[in-house]
């Protein structure tokens, strides 16, 4: 079934400008969304999603109140929610494999909603900006097309993407909203900031840096963050980047050098250092088992010791 806006199916969209021209209320909603001040989310209730990751859960989850992600420039943040079950999924998409990633998002929500007969799927898209290479625009269209091709009816509620998420500062374009959260209990989607991005932040970043595909990082039935085994080959050549200037790292390791948040370069350096310290990923997953993290009494994610 098609992607729906106000219960109306939409035909093929050739540009985001055409979408916003045909549905002006989406522009109004996007302006309203991007004008909200970002919420600083308490890590004790947070499930953080990194690039090329997704996570889903339901309002019954006692371990997670907010799923969130940030540091999105050309990337898009996707929230899909079922209004009756309350099941919700958040994904951080970078365009690496959109057509295969969107079905994973839909399946995650539907598998948590198979006990209900009422309700509908609601979609929220946030991210991108008017970047020179038009990567944001391409990803916006690919995401819309991929959701349009799903068999389920999906209502597009929030569409704060590309030109509607763009601001020019001294002639330099950048996103207005870099991060969002979704309240698992209420379904509210909001701009957000995150100062804690764990657990296993460097390991998860290394997986993406070395070409890992979209993965599910949460088991809602057990309330566990699950980092499945991933593979990379030793690559001492990447040490080259640690001797380069910040400007060089920005230029060559970012899709949008002028729009990155201030911590981007340090994040890249720490990821590369992690890979150099762990030239083989095998030692990180003893016995080929995933790393599992549970919510400890003090609120942080704590690694479980597996026998």
N, C-alpha and C positions, 0 to 999 in steps of 0.2 A: 504494500500500500504506500501511497505517497506521503512525503512530509507534509504536515498540515499547518496552516496558520489561521487561527480563528475558525477551525473546522473546515477550512477550504484547502483543497489540494493545490499545490503550486506546480506549474510546468517547469521545464528546464530553465535554470537561472544561468545567464551568460556572464553576469558580473554582479558584484556586491552592490554596486550603484543601482543596478536594475532592481535588485531585491528591495532595497530601502526606498526606491522611488515607488514601487508597486505597493509596498506595505509601510506607509509612513509612521504607523504606530510603533514599528520596530525601532525607528530612529528615536522617537520620543522615549521609549523604554531604555534604549542604550544610553542616551544622555542622562537620564535619571540614575541609571545604574553607575555610570562612570563618575558621577558627581558625588557619590557617597564616600565619606572618608573610610580608608581601610581599617579594618578591625585587627588589633594585635591579638592573635589567638593564643590562649594558654596551652602550652605543650602537654599539660596533664590530661587534656581531653581530646588531643589531636591525633589523627592518623595522617601523616604527611606523605604525599605522592610525588615522586620525582619524574623527570622526563622519561618517556616511554614506559610508564607504569600506570596501572589503574587499580582501584580498590572499591569494593562495594560492601554494604551492610544494610541493616534495618534499624528502625527506632528501638527495637528490643535490646540492642547491643549496649551492655553496661560499660564497655571498655572504650567506646568512641562516641564523642558528641559532635565532632567536626571532622570532616575530611577536607584537606586543603592542598593547594600546590601554588607555587609562584615561580619567579624568574622566567616568565614567558615573554619573549619578545616577538619573534615570528611564530613561535609555537602557539597553539590554541588549547585552552582548558575546557573540558567537556563535562557537563553534569547531566545525567539522565536519571529521572526519578519516576516511580510508579505512585500515582496519587492515592491508591487504596492501600496497598501493602506498606507504603513508605520506603520501600527498598530504593536505594540510591547508589549510583556509581559515579566516581570522578576519575577522569583520565587526563593525562598530560600528553598531547599529541604533537609531534614535530614534523609530520608529513612523510615519515620514512616508509610507512605501509598502511595508509589510511583505509584502503578498501578491506584489508584483513583485520584491522583494529576495531572498526565500528561494530561488526558483528559480535566481537568479544564483549564490548560494552553492553550491547542490547541483551546478549545471553546472560550476562552477570545479573542484570536487573530482573529479567524474566524468570530466572531460576530461583530467585528469592521471592517471587510473586505468584508462583504456580498454584497457590492455595486460594487465591482470590479470583472472583469472576467479574468484579466491577473495577472502575478506575481507568486511568489512561496513562500513557507515557508522556512526560514533559521533558523537553530538551532545552538546555541553556548552553550557549556558546559564547566564550569570552576569550579575546586574545588577538594578536597580530596588530599591525599598524601600517602606515603608508611607507613601507621600506622600498628602497630604490630597486631592488631586484624583483619586487612583486611576489616574494615567497609567501607573504601573509595572504595576499589575494588568492593565490593558487590553492593554499591550504584551506582557506574559507570555502571556496567552491567545491573542493574535493570532499570536505566534510559534509556539506549540504547534500551533495550528490550521493554520498555513501549512505547517509541516513534516509534519503529519499528512496533508496533501493531496498530497504528492509521490508520484510513482509508485515511487520506490525505498524499500526497507525502511531505516528509520533508527532506531538504538537510542539512547534517551535515557540518557546515563551520568551527567552532572552537571546538577543543576537547583537552583542557588543563586540563586533569584530572589525578588523582592518580599518577602514576610514572612520568608523564610529568609535574606535578605541585609539585615535591618533591625536597627538598634540605636537605642535611645532614650537621648539624652544630655540630662539636665536637661529632660526632656519634649519634646525636639526629635528627631524621627526623621531618620535618615540611613543611607546604605548602610554596610555593614561593608567590603565589597570594592568599590573604585572602579576597579580595573584588573587585567587579567590578561595573562599571556603564555602562549604554547604553544611548547614545544621542538620544533622542526621535525624533529630527528633521532629523538627518542624518543616524541613525542606527549604528553608530560606537560604538563598544564594547571595553572597556579599563579597565585596572587595576585601582582601585580607593581607596581612603581613605575618611572616613566620620567622622567628629567631632560632628555632630548633627544627632541624630537618632530618632527624634520625628516625629509627635506629639505623646503624650501619650505613651512614651517609656516604662515606668514601667508597665502600664496596659497591653500593648501588650506582654511584656516579661512574665508577670504573667499568661496570657492566655496560652502561650506555655508551661511554667513551670508546669502548672497544667493539661497538657494533651490535650490542644486544637488542633484540626485538621487544615489542610490547609484552609486559608480563603483569600478572595479577599478584599483588604483594600482600594480600590479607585473606585470612580464613575466618569469616564471621561466625561460623559454627563453634569455633574454639576461642575466638578472640585473640588470634595470634598473627603477628606479622611474620611472613614466611619469605625468606630470601632463598630461592631455589639455586642449586649449583649452576654456575656459568663458567664458560671457558674463555681463556685468552692465552695467546702465545707470548713468551718472553720477547720484549722489544726494547732493547737498550737505546735505540735511536731516539726514543721520545725524551730522553734526558736532555737532548738538544734544546728543548723548549725552556728548560729551567734557567738557561743562560741568556735568554732573549729578553728584550725590553717588554714592558707592559703593552706598549703600543703594537709591537709585533705580534704578541700573543692575541691581542684583540683582533688585529687585522686578519689573521689566518685561522683562528680557532673559533670565531664567532660568525654567525650568519648575519649579524647586525651590530657591527663594532661600536657605532655611535649611540646605540640605544641600550647597551647592557647595563645592569645594575652595578654599583661600585665594587662589589665583592667578586665579580666574574673572574678576574685574572687570578686572584688568590684561590678561588675554587678550582680553576684549571690546574694550577700548580700543585695543590694538595692531592688532586686526583692522579696526576702524573707521578708524584712522589709515592703514592700508595701502590701504583702499578709497578714502579721500580723496586719497592720493598717486597712486593709479592709477585715475582715474575711468573709464577704458576698459580693458578687459582685453586689447584687441588688441595693445598694445605688449609684453605679456608673452609673447606667442606669435608671434614673427616668422614671417611666411609661413604663418601658421595651423598651425604645427607644434607638437607637444607638447614640454614640457620633459622632458628625460631625464637621469637621474642614475645614475652607476655607483659601485660601491664602490671608493674610492681605496686606495692602498697603506697609508695611515695609518689606514684603517678607517672614515672618514667617507664619507657620500654626497656625491659631487662632480658638479656639472652638466657634462654633455658639451657641447662646442662642436660644433654641427651646421653643416655647410657648405651 
